[in-house]
């Protein structure tokens, strides 16, 4: 039967504190631990310090993205590539092949991808395009890939019923049975908002739903991935705090992945000058990872793949597929010899920290590398190179008077390059 949240809370309270209903005998002035335990049922367990190497390691399934028994959220603005990333991840898991730079740790896994927005035909297009682009065969996935559409098979984990908010326990139980019967390792729900009928802004209720998904993951021995939209950021960087609606969803997740499109500043630094190219490149960051250290960003690019399914009256479908994208090495072609030449110029001259100054240190870099300071992408790359050199203590800022006796920030050599 559907479960009322307040009733469930009351059940827990009875389970935890029911022993107080009995009449307690008075304690002595100095009760022993055994007397307190016998009277209350509560016992503090001494820690026995197991050897670190004997502790069972966490069961990571897919890089540091997906952990068995836990909840992962994937947060993104619309149209960046979230569903494409999840489809590619599902095929990588089912085949056991690292196709997007994330390792399936234990080889092929059984995956259930449940897209609640797209119809079956569209899902077929997405899976087919990924299989073509990544050379994944049906035989390679065997019987480990399950795909469902919310158009054909609805999913609703929580409702506002006649008696108020309810977790739909029959749905929970049916999911649990199916996950166990199919031996599913990873369940992907896309998007989370379509899996319930509750206001996104209700923290208490969203918390209960999220914890039900986590309870399901633990009971089934699988991982659950929930795709979720972010709020409109007006061009600003999306963070886990920008998750749409209640914050309790992110709080319940052990890992939160955040997608952001390549911004203009990054694009200039990487030498990507075409806006159409920039718009299909995005990165994935660990917005939250309470079970692993944060990783560096993973970069991806949406690439059009032709399905080869043209008809006399219809062109072939072109479907976007997520592919790995490697940012260009900012120091590619820049040697220690170049660095040494820039350091010599700086050591002999009066180069400034400010980019607005005609004596900006970037001019010395452009001179040595033979770059054009008027080219926006090259100027952006110079800024990025200087940032790396400063972080590596090759240059530092020194405050001193200029020729007019005003205090200014000059660049000086910190540690000389060995070339």
Order of alpha helices (4+ residues) and beta strands (2+ residues): beta-alpha-alpha-beta-beta-beta-alpha-beta-alpha-alpha-beta-beta-beta-alpha-beta-alpha-beta-alpha-beta-alpha-alpha-beta-beta-beta-alpha-alpha-alpha-beta-beta
